[in-house]
Amino acid sequence: MSNDIQLQPVLKTAIAASESRFEGTALTYESEKVFAYDALTKNDKLAEVAMRNPETLKLAMYNAAAVGLTLNPARKFAYLITRKLNGAVRVILDISYKGLIEIAIKSGSIKSCSVTLLHEKDLESFQWIDDFTPPKLAPNPFTRNRGEIVGGYCQARLADGSFLLSAMTIEQILKRRDSSPAGNSQYSPWSNWYEEMCMKTIVKNAARFWPTNGVASFDEAQRVLNEDNGEGLTNEARKAVHTDSSVIDGEVVAQQPQPLEQQLSVLPAVPDAENVPEKVRNWVAKMVQAAVQRQAFDTVVGTFKERLSGEHLAYALDQLNREQPTTTAA
């Protein structure tokens, strides 16, 4: 094979070190080796960085095997790219939002998923309903001059056929970008793939609600993105987050968590159910049910705090507190 001849021995050795990691996976080492060779021979910058730091190429191949995503460029699930982290440029395995969705579908966590970005003009007709119902009048992707991106949402169909939606404003998306070590680097994918990175951020945020079904590959994909790829929160960002925040990018950031009882003590008195609008009661009931089914109490606390305030927030936290098995903090 011509690519085999062109590659330097040090690169072949780094890739070959991963061969045993592909055993027992749905991927074949020989195929992934070809895709890796192809990526290196077509990208001089990638090959140069891999030559200087072959250990990072080896780790990237390890990660490809661990998450079970092919490097086949036609699938657009994962890529070998360069990124500057901790002052050094290295090879990493970049996982696309399509790759994250692929892992979740394979694990049985979800049946399908779509990501939609909303622009300024879309808001003239778009109607958001709740986290469990597809919105009305979804934006037409073929409309021209839609204006700036104002946010987006992820819509997943679960195994039982129900929907689970998660929305983010552009401010929330950019806050995650700016809290990432790789977010503002000149090598950052945000520079050239802004829309793709917005979608990826929305999927990562939504995936906190998806059941894992005991499959480790999805957790490993999140770890690779947050830790190895520098897309998680920096230590400085963690310290700057207020103690009543819950989870960002899959990481618990609260330093001194407060029990729900303590949080309720500083809110208005919990109102009777009949004094809470039916729409709010129904939405709270669905969220509490989701928290119980997915053991996602902390995440739902954060959602309640984002969407509700005053008596309505007190009602929601009280309903959640009645169902959780142990004291849970935001």
PyMOL commands that set and color helices and strands:
alter all, ss='L'
color gray80, all
select helices_A, chain A and resi 2-6+9-16+19-22+29-42+44-52+54-67+97-107+120-124+170-178+194-209+216-228+235-240+260-265+273-275+278-294+297-307+310-323
alter helices_A, ss='H'
color red, helices_A
select strands_A, chain A and resi 78-85+88-95+110-119+149-158+163-169+247-248+251-252
alter strands_A, ss='S'
color yellow, strands_A
deselect
rebuild
show_as cartoon
